[in-house]
Amino acid sequence: MAATGREAVQAAVTLRPGVLVMDIQMPELNGVAATREISRVAPGVAGEAIFGPGIARRVLGLVTAPPAASDPFPGLTSREQEVLGLIAAGARNAEIARKMSIAPKTVANHISAIFAKLQVADRGAAIILARDAGLGRGNPAD
């Protein structure tokens, strides 16, 4: 066992194991880079990586692709998320209605749906969740 990618390379070179199980997210040198380094400095250690091309693409995607922006509220529609962002920015219902060019009653309906989906009882609880997720940092008048 090794705590870092560099330690894993050193252990593989020294111990020459027949099987390696690498953690993709190790400090100093990630698992993919450590495996490449092991293959370069100690050919034949642990044989070959054995998995299909689909798994290889997924693993490489994890290592090479930037992390996708996650949707903190996947249960909300895009309009509900927009309303929630405006609520979190401090906008009142009338202001939200003007900004989104919708009726105040529609805003109230969106807010009711947001509360139900987020399982919160009031505007304050919804604002806390939204701000914790990074919403509402702008000026609602923008």
Stockholm file with secondary structure:
# STOCKHOLM 1.0

chainA/1-142         MAATGREAVQAAVTLRPGVLVMDIQMPELNGVAATREISRVAPGVAGEAIFGPGIARRVLGLVTAPPAASDPFPGLTSREQEVLGLIAAGARNAEIARKMSIAPKTVANHISAIFAKLQVADRGAAIILARDAGLGRGNPAD
#=GR chainA/1-142 SS CCSSHHHHHHHHHHHCCSCCCCCTTCSSSCHHHHHHHHHHHSTTTTCCCCCCHHHHHHHHHHHHSCCCCCCSCTTSCHHHHHHHHHHHTTCCHHHHHHHHTCCHHHHHHHHHHHHHHHTCSSHHHHHHHHHHTTCCCSCTTC
#=GC SS_cons         CCSSHHHHHHHHHHHCCSCCCCCTTCSSSCHHHHHHHHHHHSTTTTCCCCCCHHHHHHHHHHHHSCCCCCCSCTTSCHHHHHHHHHHHTTCCHHHHHHHHTCCHHHHHHHHHHHHHHHTCSSHHHHHHHHHHTTCCCSCTTC
//
